[in-house]
């Protein structure tokens, strides 16, 4: 009898997974061909990295040379957004969508994570589990599943706005060698954090010895808190107050926030996060195209798409962090 119950549960889970993936069968042949074309890596896919570095350099130079908070504060905020954008290229390297070969993705991913203390291989070990089990009990990034008590969950939620990404980096770094699947990945999860520690040990030692600590802080250090705040907000906005499930409904398992061109630029279109989860192998620069392509299906399935981050803040304010939310016409409503 127990075996029969297990068989029924297995059959039920299989039918759930089939129904969750039925949206793929709704795509036309032309849409499929277009999506295949969007998998191509173009010049802008990686060419944007020097652009972000140039913005960082320009703002850092202003903040270093002009001793005025009215100049430095805006520069630190822009550098904060820029560092966040560079870190998203670490995310792209983890997905191996920057280059066709493994090692360039690994090297550039590591370098892009370096300014924000993020080891690309450690991140990849956790992030691939997040994609595989998105918004289910096995998703390591699922706040609802990992913190059962609603009051504690609410406390963690609001604390995450301040310290979330710092805690996440420490957790990802500590668990990376255990979550990575292959031997070489496990080794990389040990080596990369050690390289980051070595780099900052040398950098800070040189800054103390040659007395350029003030320059380092104005051009980078004082911008890092803004990067942390941006990453914390983005993480909560994309992955909380969503319909849970095992498996989760892919149209409601993560959230897209359409926002504006400035946010999309510095977020490398990762505000189109639902699109990224539906097609994780497509480079960042084609995510807005996917958003337009999927509009009819989004409307039919009431996908988790909102107008922007202000709309998400409205949800948090009105419904609280423990409520799931439904969507119609890019507006959020409390789930029944």
C-alpha positions as semicolon CSV with decimal commas, in nm:
position;residue;x (nm);y (nm);z (nm)
1;X;0,000;0,000;0,000
2;X;0,287;0,235;0,084
3;X;0,446;0,147;-0,250
4;X;0,119;0,230;-0,423
5;X;0,104;0,567;-0,246
6;X;0,461;0,644;-0,349
7;X;0,381;0,550;-0,708
8;X;0,079;0,780;-0,704
9;X;0,289;1,067;-0,564
10;X;0,556;1,004;-0,830
11;X;0,292;1,005;-1,104
12;X;0,142;1,325;-0,959
13;X;0,481;1,495;-0,947
14;X;0,554;1,388;-1,305
15;X;0,224;1,532;-1,426
16;X;0,298;1,854;-1,235
17;X;0,635;1,889;-1,403
18;X;0,475;1,824;-1,741
19;X;0,209;2,089;-1,682
20;X;0,469;2,339;-1,561
21;X;0,659;2,300;-1,888
22;X;0,357;2,315;-2,119
23;X;0,430;2,680;-2,200
24;X;0,721;2,568;-2,419
25;X;0,482;2,381;-2,646
26;X;0,289;2,702;-2,703
27;X;0,581;2,863;-2,884
28;X;0,555;2,874;-3,262
29;X;0,828;2,748;-3,492
30;X;0,918;3,105;-3,579
31;X;0,947;3,197;-3,210
32;X;1,168;2,893;-3,148
33;X;1,393;2,991;-3,437
34;X;1,415;3,346;-3,303
35;X;1,507;3,219;-2,958
36;X;1,781;3,002;-3,105
37;X;1,918;3,310;-3,280
38;X;1,917;3,503;-2,951
39;X;2,153;3,245;-2,797
40;X;2,434;3,390;-3,008
41;X;2,704;3,584;-2,824
42;X;2,749;3,926;-2,983
43;X;3,009;4,201;-2,955
44;X;2,802;4,395;-2,699
45;X;2,761;4,085;-2,482
46;X;3,115;4,131;-2,352
47;X;3,192;4,473;-2,501
48;X;2,989;4,644;-2,233
49;X;3,242;4,548;-1,965
50;X;3,497;4,815;-2,077
51;X;3,213;5,070;-2,087
52;X;3,128;5,001;-1,722
53;X;3,496;5,013;-1,630
54;X;3,525;5,353;-1,802
55;X;3,225;5,485;-1,605
56;X;3,384;5,358;-1,285
57;X;3,716;5,522;-1,372
58;X;3,557;5,857;-1,459
59;X;3,345;5,880;-1,145
60;X;3,629;5,754;-0,925
61;X;3,860;6,021;-1,069
62;X;3,608;6,293;-0,986
63;X;3,557;6,161;-0,632
64;X;3,933;6,144;-0,572
65;X;4,017;6,489;-0,709
66;X;3,724;6,699;-0,586
67;X;3,700;6,721;-0,209
68;X;3,327;6,793;-0,188
69;X;3,052;6,565;-0,061
70;X;2,817;6,719;-0,321
71;X;3,043;6,573;-0,589
72;X;3,159;6,260;-0,413
73;X;2,820;6,128;-0,301
74;X;2,669;6,114;-0,654
75;X;2,994;5,963;-0,779
76;X;2,984;5,692;-0,510
77;X;2,623;5,611;-0,599
78;X;2,707;5,580;-0,971
79;X;3,014;5,370;-0,890
80;X;2,791;5,156;-0,666
81;X;2,558;5,089;-0,958
82;X;2,857;5,028;-1,185
83;X;3,016;4,777;-0,948
84;X;2,682;4,600;-0,933
85;X;2,670;4,591;-1,313
86;X;3,022;4,448;-1,329
87;X;2,925;4,187;-1,070
88;X;2,635;4,082;-1,292
89;X;2,895;3,991;-1,553
90;X;3,029;3,752;-1,289
91;X;2,678;3,602;-1,294
92;X;2,696;3,578;-1,674
93;X;3,034;3,407;-1,648
94;X;2,881;3,159;-1,403
95;X;2,616;3,079;-1,667
96;X;2,892;3,071;-1,934
97;X;2,706;3,310;-2,162
98;X;2,996;3,554;-2,216
99;X;3,216;3,331;-2,431
100;X;3,178;2,999;-2,610
101;X;3,471;2,844;-2,424
102;X;3,483;2,749;-2,057
103;X;3,803;2,918;-1,944
104;X;3,733;3,272;-2,070
105;X;3,398;3,259;-1,888
106;X;3,571;3,141;-1,573
107;X;3,852;3,399;-1,585
108;X;3,634;3,700;-1,676
109;X;3,368;3,586;-1,428
110;X;3,630;3,574;-1,153
111;X;3,768;3,919;-1,242
112;X;3,419;4,072;-1,250
113;X;3,341;3,928;-0,908
114;X;3,670;4,049;-0,760
115;X;3,563;4,414;-0,690
116;X;3,275;4,288;-0,475
117;X;3,451;3,990;-0,306
118;X;3,248;3,731;-0,501
119;X;3,412;3,405;-0,615
120;X;3,251;3,309;-0,945
121;X;3,289;2,931;-0,904
122;X;3,146;2,938;-0,550
123;X;2,854;3,144;-0,676
124;X;2,796;2,908;-0,968
125;X;2,773;2,603;-0,738
126;X;2,479;2,757;-0,548
127;X;2,324;2,950;-0,836
128;X;2,277;2,646;-1,059
129;X;2,083;2,478;-0,777
130;X;1,873;2,793;-0,751
131;X;1,785;2,763;-1,120
132;X;1,725;2,390;-1,106
133;X;1,488;2,407;-0,808
134;X;1,364;2,767;-0,838
135;X;1,119;2,873;-0,567
136;X;1,077;2,519;-0,435
137;X;1,179;2,366;-0,103
138;X;1,514;2,262;-0,254
139;X;1,602;2,609;-0,381
140;X;1,891;2,732;-0,159
141;X;1,782;3,094;-0,225
142;X;1,419;3,037;-0,123
143;X;1,352;3,244;0,189
144;X;1,008;3,093;0,247
145;X;1,142;2,737;0,245
146;X;1,456;2,805;0,446
147;X;1,287;3,012;0,720
148;X;0,959;2,851;0,824
149;X;0,854;3,077;1,110
150;X;0,669;3,381;0,963
151;X;0,792;3,625;1,228
152;X;1,154;3,517;1,192
153;X;1,114;3,522;0,815
154;X;0,989;3,881;0,826
155;X;1,284;3,980;1,045
156;X;1,528;3,811;0,805
157;X;1,354;3,978;0,512
158;X;1,399;4,331;0,645
159;X;1,749;4,259;0,775
160;X;1,836;4,137;0,426
161;X;1,787;4,490;0,295
162;X;2,092;4,593;0,501
163;X;2,325;4,293;0,521
164;X;2,177;4,039;0,282
165;X;2,442;4,014;0,013
166;X;2,723;4,013;0,270
167;X;2,568;3,711;0,442
168;X;2,502;3,554;0,104
169;X;2,865;3,589;-0,009
170;X;2,986;3,426;0,313
171;X;2,733;3,144;0,281
172;X;2,804;3,081;-0,088
173;X;3,180;3,082;-0,024
174;X;3,150;2,836;0,266
175;X;2,916;2,594;0,088
176;X;3,063;2,617;-0,263
177;X;3,307;2,323;-0,234
178;X;3,026;2,100;-0,105
179;X;2,764;2,206;-0,360
180;X;2,989;2,191;-0,666
181;X;2,944;1,866;-0,855
182;X;3,273;1,799;-1,035
183;X;3,618;1,771;-0,879
184;X;3,765;2,062;-1,074
185;X;3,471;2,282;-0,971
186;X;3,525;2,192;-0,605
187;X;3,892;2,287;-0,637
188;X;3,797;2,618;-0,800
189;X;3,559;2,689;-0,510
190;X;3,857;2,663;-0,274
191;X;4,118;2,837;-0,489
192;X;3,914;3,142;-0,597
193;X;3,828;3,267;-0,243
194;X;4,194;3,223;-0,146
195;X;4,297;3,432;-0,447
196;X;4,049;3,703;-0,344
197;X;4,187;3,706;0,011
198;X;4,543;3,725;-0,125
199;X;4,452;4,008;-0,364
200;X;4,295;4,226;-0,095
201;X;4,571;4,149;0,153
202;X;4,828;4,277;-0,097
203;X;4,611;4,573;-0,201
204;X;4,544;4,694;0,153
205;X;4,905;4,639;0,256
206;X;5,023;4,851;-0,038
207;X;4,760;5,116;0,040
208;X;4,888;5,143;0,396
209;X;5,255;5,137;0,298
210;X;5,230;5,389;0,013
211;X;4,952;5,595;0,173
212;X;4,690;5,577;-0,100
213;X;4,413;5,448;0,128
214;X;4,213;5,771;0,093
215;X;4,225;5,743;-0,285
216;X;4,116;5,379;-0,265
217;X;3,820;5,463;-0,042
218;X;3,698;5,755;-0,256
219;X;3,734;5,564;-0,581
220;X;3,593;5,232;-0,460
221;X;3,544;5,173;-0,087
222;X;3,269;5,428;-0,015
223;X;3,075;5,303;-0,319
224;X;3,062;4,942;-0,196
225;X;2,781;5,007;0,061
226;X;2,564;5,137;-0,225
227;X;2,645;4,824;-0,425
228;X;2,540;4,612;-0,128
229;X;2,211;4,800;-0,089
230;X;2,134;4,771;-0,463
231;X;2,206;4,397;-0,463
232;X;1,993;4,343;-0,153
233;X;1,692;4,522;-0,302
234;X;1,730;4,345;-0,634
235;X;1,751;4,002;-0,474
236;X;1,436;4,050;-0,266
237;X;1,244;4,206;-0,553
238;X;1,316;3,916;-0,787
239;X;1,271;3,622;-0,551
240;X;1,020;3,688;-0,271
241;X;0,639;3,710;-0,232
242;X;0,604;3,452;-0,509
243;X;0,392;3,141;-0,546
244;X;0,583;2,846;-0,396
245;X;0,559;2,494;-0,531
246;X;0,751;2,175;-0,596
247;X;0,787;2,217;-0,883
248;X;0,703;2,587;-0,890
249;X;0,508;2,742;-1,175
250;X;0,788;2,882;-1,397
251;X;0,575;3,184;-1,485
252;X;0,543;3,277;-1,117
253;X;0,864;3,139;-0,968
254;X;1,063;3,458;-1,013
255;X;0,973;3,817;-1,094
256;X;1,053;4,061;-1,374
257;X;1,053;4,434;-1,300
258;X;1,028;4,629;-1,625
259;X;1,162;4,953;-1,471
260;X;1,341;5,211;-1,692
261;X;1,640;5,222;-1,932
262;X;1,883;5,350;-1,667
263;X;1,807;5,063;-1,430
264;X;1,819;4,813;-1,717
265;X;2,157;4,951;-1,824
266;X;2,323;4,915;-1,483
267;X;2,145;4,586;-1,409
268;X;2,245;4,442;-1,749
269;X;1,875;4,366;-1,805
270;X;1,864;4,129;-1,508
271;X;1,555;4,318;-1,394
272;X;1,399;4,101;-1,667
273;X;1,463;3,814;-1,433
274;X;1,172;3,593;-1,528
275;X;1,306;3,592;-1,883
276;X;1,649;3,494;-1,753
277;X;1,504;3,200;-1,561
278;X;1,297;3,081;-1,855
279;X;1,598;3,098;-2,089
280;X;1,915;3,101;-1,872
281;X;2,146;3,021;-2,165
282;X;2,049;3,337;-2,356
283;X;2,292;3,629;-2,298
284;X;2,181;3,930;-2,096
285;X;2,149;4,168;-2,394
286;X;1,856;3,973;-2,543
287;X;1,640;3,955;-2,231
288;X;1,423;4,260;-2,328
289;X;1,358;4,090;-2,664
290;X;1,235;3,780;-2,482
291;X;1,011;3,999;-2,268
292;X;0,839;4,137;-2,576
293;X;0,813;3,795;-2,738
294;X;0,645;3,640;-2,435
295;X;0,382;3,911;-2,373
296;X;0,077;3,712;-2,494
297;X;0,172;3,410;-2,285
298;X;0,251;3,628;-1,984
299;X;-0,094;3,785;-2,000
300;X;-0,262;3,446;-2,026
301;X;-0,067;3,290;-1,738
302;X;-0,066;3,604;-1,517
303;X;0,311;3,590;-1,502
304;X;0,505;3,761;-1,224
305;X;0,579;4,085;-1,410
306;X;0,544;4,430;-1,250
307;X;0,605;4,782;-1,376
308;X;0,915;4,845;-1,167
309;X;1,077;4,858;-0,825
310;X;0,834;5,117;-0,689
311;X;0,551;4,876;-0,761
312;X;0,741;4,605;-0,575
313;X;0,792;4,840;-0,278
314;X;0,415;4,898;-0,282
315;X;0,363;4,522;-0,252
316;X;0,597;4,496;0,045
317;X;0,435;4,794;0,216
318;X;0,075;4,678;0,165
319;X;0,102;4,299;0,183
320;X;0,411;4,234;0,395
321;X;0,692;3,990;0,319
322;X;0,492;3,677;0,406
323;X;0,218;3,715;0,144
324;X;0,225;3,556;-0,200
325;X;0,118;3,790;-0,478
326;X;-0,082;3,746;-0,800
327;X;-0,037;3,955;-1,115
328;X;-0,268;4,102;-1,376
329;X;-0,163;4,363;-1,631
330;X;0,168;4,420;-1,452
331;X;-0,012;4,506;-1,129
332;X;0,028;4,309;-0,808
333;X;-0,257;4,181;-0,592
334;X;-0,263;3,964;-0,278
335;X;-0,294;3,598;-0,366
336;X;-0,625;3,437;-0,273
